[in-house]
Amino acid sequence: MSVINKIASALNRNDEEPNVKLAIQIVNEHNKDSVKVLVDNLFNKNKGIQNDCIKVLYEIGDRDSSLLIDYLDEFLTLLDSKNNRLQWGVMTALNSVTLSIPALINSALPKIISAGDKGSVITKDQVVNILIKLCSIEEYEENAYNLLIEQLIKSPTNQLPMYAERAMPIIKEENKQLFVEILTSRLDEIEKESKRKRVEKVIKKISDK
């Protein structure tokens, strides 16, 4: 049975269970041929097939990123897709391979950042995740940190607490001042008290480091 016959839409399913099961099967079998078929079908004219295939692919990437690293060019191309589900799914896949191919992801940051600026909230979330991962690698830390700060400056206030919390592990003594200053400068913008308190908690933890 073709791998495309196992995706949710081919089975007339409206849930993601078949896609997750398929991802697990492909990872267990280390089935590179199936991965290629899925990537090829990201360009299918049927949006349902596109959506299912990207779901399977980023579930694969979450479990074994080595199966996706040969398809960076295809993922970057699809960041321009008008299919929002496909666009943020591709960004999720890129996040999954960041630590496997950091040099290539770092080189692609202008395209990644541009797509994030124009994309949905989930797309932006994944951009931040990518930058945080690159900050954990000394060679790319400075550039990624500067770009992360830019994201914190312009991020939606609803997302700011989550971004601040996720970034905490990569904040160091030498760069924490700017991080704290940016978060502090945005506190008055956060209307919801619970979200403001989350940011204040991050500020205190980093300041006390």
C-alpha positions as CSV (number, residue, x, y, z in Angstrom):
1,M,0.0,0.0,0.0
2,S,1.3,3.4,-1.0
3,V,2.2,5.7,1.9
4,I,-0.3,8.3,0.6
5,N,-3.1,5.7,1.0
6,K,-2.4,5.7,4.8
7,I,-2.8,9.4,5.5
8,A,-5.9,10.6,7.2
9,S,-7.7,12.1,4.2
10,A,-7.2,9.0,2.2
11,L,-8.9,7.1,5.0
12,N,-11.7,9.6,5.2
13,R,-10.6,10.5,8.7
14,N,-10.9,14.0,10.2
15,D,-8.5,13.3,13.0
16,E,-4.7,13.1,13.1
17,E,-4.4,9.7,14.6
18,P,-3.6,7.9,11.2
19,N,-0.9,10.5,10.5
20,V,0.8,10.1,13.9
21,K,0.7,6.3,13.5
22,L,2.1,6.5,10.1
23,A,5.0,8.8,11.3
24,I,5.8,6.3,14.1
25,Q,5.8,3.4,11.6
26,I,8.1,5.3,9.2
27,V,10.5,6.2,12.0
28,N,10.5,2.6,13.3
29,E,11.3,1.3,9.8
30,H,13.7,4.2,9.0
31,N,11.8,4.3,5.7
32,K,13.5,7.0,3.6
33,D,11.5,6.2,0.5
34,S,8.2,6.9,2.3
35,V,9.7,10.2,3.5
36,K,10.5,11.2,-0.1
37,V,7.0,10.4,-1.2
38,L,5.6,12.6,1.6
39,V,7.8,15.5,0.7
40,D,7.0,15.2,-3.0
41,N,3.3,15.4,-2.1
42,L,3.7,18.6,-0.2
43,F,3.5,20.0,-3.7
44,N,0.3,18.1,-4.5
45,K,-2.6,20.3,-5.7
46,N,-4.9,18.7,-3.1
47,K,-4.7,20.8,0.1
48,G,-5.8,17.9,2.2
49,I,-2.9,15.8,1.0
50,Q,-0.5,18.6,1.7
51,N,-1.8,19.1,5.2
52,D,-1.6,15.4,6.1
53,C,1.8,15.0,4.6
54,I,3.3,17.9,6.5
55,K,1.8,16.6,9.7
56,V,3.4,13.2,9.2
57,L,6.7,14.8,8.3
58,Y,7.0,17.0,11.4
59,E,5.9,14.1,13.6
60,I,8.7,12.2,12.0
61,G,11.1,15.1,12.6
62,D,10.2,15.2,16.2
63,R,11.2,11.5,16.6
64,D,14.1,11.2,14.1
65,S,15.2,14.5,12.5
66,S,17.8,12.6,10.4
67,L,15.1,11.5,8.1
68,L,14.3,15.1,7.1
69,I,17.7,16.7,6.8
70,D,17.9,16.1,3.0
71,Y,14.8,18.2,2.3
72,L,15.8,21.7,3.6
73,D,15.4,23.3,0.1
74,E,11.9,21.9,-0.3
75,F,10.9,23.1,3.2
76,L,12.3,26.6,2.6
77,T,10.5,26.9,-0.7
78,L,7.2,26.0,1.0
79,L,7.6,28.8,3.5
80,D,6.1,31.0,0.8
81,S,3.0,28.8,0.5
82,K,-0.4,30.4,0.7
83,N,-1.6,27.3,2.6
84,N,-1.2,28.5,6.2
85,R,-1.3,25.0,7.6
86,L,1.5,23.9,5.2
87,Q,3.5,27.0,6.0
88,W,3.5,26.6,9.8
89,G,3.9,22.9,9.4
90,V,7.1,23.4,7.3
91,M,8.4,25.8,10.0
92,T,7.7,23.1,12.6
93,A,9.7,20.6,10.5
94,L,12.6,23.1,10.2
95,N,12.6,23.5,13.9
96,S,12.9,19.7,14.3
97,V,16.1,19.6,12.2
98,T,17.8,22.7,13.6
99,L,20.2,20.9,15.9
100,S,21.0,18.3,13.2
101,I,22.0,20.9,10.5
102,P,22.6,24.1,12.4
103,A,24.9,25.7,9.8
104,L,22.3,25.3,7.1
105,I,19.5,26.6,9.3
106,N,21.7,29.5,10.3
107,S,22.3,30.4,6.7
108,A,18.6,30.2,6.0
109,L,17.6,32.6,8.8
110,P,16.8,35.6,6.6
111,K,14.2,33.5,4.8
112,I,13.0,31.9,8.0
113,I,12.6,35.3,9.8
114,S,10.8,36.8,6.8
115,A,8.3,34.0,6.8
116,G,7.8,34.3,10.5
117,D,7.1,38.0,10.2
118,K,4.4,37.4,7.6
119,G,3.1,34.2,9.1
120,S,0.7,33.0,11.7
121,V,1.2,32.9,15.5
122,I,2.3,29.2,15.2
123,T,4.8,30.1,12.5
124,K,6.2,32.8,14.8
125,D,6.4,30.3,17.7
126,Q,8.5,28.0,15.7
127,V,10.8,30.8,14.5
128,V,11.5,31.6,18.2
129,N,12.1,27.9,18.9
130,I,14.7,27.7,16.1
131,L,16.5,30.8,17.3
132,I,16.6,29.5,20.9
133,K,18.2,26.2,19.6
134,L,20.8,28.1,17.6
135,C,21.6,30.2,20.7
136,S,22.6,27.0,22.4
137,I,25.5,26.6,19.9
138,E,28.5,28.9,20.4
139,E,29.2,29.4,16.7
140,Y,25.7,30.8,16.0
141,E,24.9,32.2,19.4
142,E,25.6,35.9,18.9
143,N,23.6,36.2,15.7
144,A,20.7,34.1,16.9
145,Y,20.5,36.0,20.2
146,N,20.3,39.3,18.4
147,L,17.5,38.0,16.2
148,L,15.8,36.5,19.3
149,I,15.8,39.9,21.0
150,E,14.2,41.4,17.9
151,Q,11.4,38.7,18.2
152,L,10.9,39.6,21.8
153,I,10.6,43.3,21.0
154,K,7.9,42.8,18.3
155,S,6.2,39.6,19.5
156,P,2.4,39.7,20.3
157,T,1.9,40.3,24.0
158,N,0.0,37.0,24.3
159,Q,3.1,35.1,23.2
160,L,5.7,37.0,25.1
161,P,5.4,35.1,28.4
162,M,6.0,31.7,26.6
163,Y,8.9,33.1,24.5
164,A,10.5,34.5,27.7
165,E,10.1,31.2,29.5
166,R,11.5,29.2,26.7
167,A,14.5,31.5,26.3
168,M,15.6,31.2,29.9
169,P,18.0,28.3,29.5
170,I,20.1,30.1,27.0
171,I,20.4,33.4,28.9
172,K,23.9,34.0,30.2
173,E,25.5,36.5,32.6
174,E,27.0,38.4,29.7
175,N,23.7,38.8,27.8
176,K,21.1,38.9,30.5
177,Q,20.9,42.6,30.9
178,L,19.4,43.3,27.4
179,F,17.0,40.4,27.9
180,V,15.8,41.8,31.2
181,E,15.6,45.3,29.7
182,I,13.4,44.2,26.8
183,L,11.0,42.2,28.9
184,T,10.7,45.0,31.5
185,S,10.0,47.6,28.8
186,R,7.0,45.5,27.6
187,L,5.4,44.8,30.9
188,D,2.9,47.7,30.6
189,E,1.7,46.4,27.3
190,I,0.5,43.1,28.9
191,E,-3.1,43.6,29.9
192,K,-3.7,40.1,31.3
193,E,-2.4,40.0,34.9
194,S,-1.5,36.3,34.8
195,K,0.6,36.7,31.7
196,R,2.3,39.8,33.1
197,K,3.2,37.9,36.3
198,R,4.8,35.1,34.2
199,V,7.1,37.7,32.5
200,E,7.8,39.3,35.9
201,K,8.8,35.9,37.2
202,V,11.2,35.4,34.3
203,I,12.7,38.8,34.9
204,K,13.3,38.0,38.6
205,K,14.8,34.6,37.9
206,I,17.2,35.9,35.3
207,S,18.1,39.0,37.4
208,D,18.9,36.8,40.4
209,K,21.2,34.4,38.3
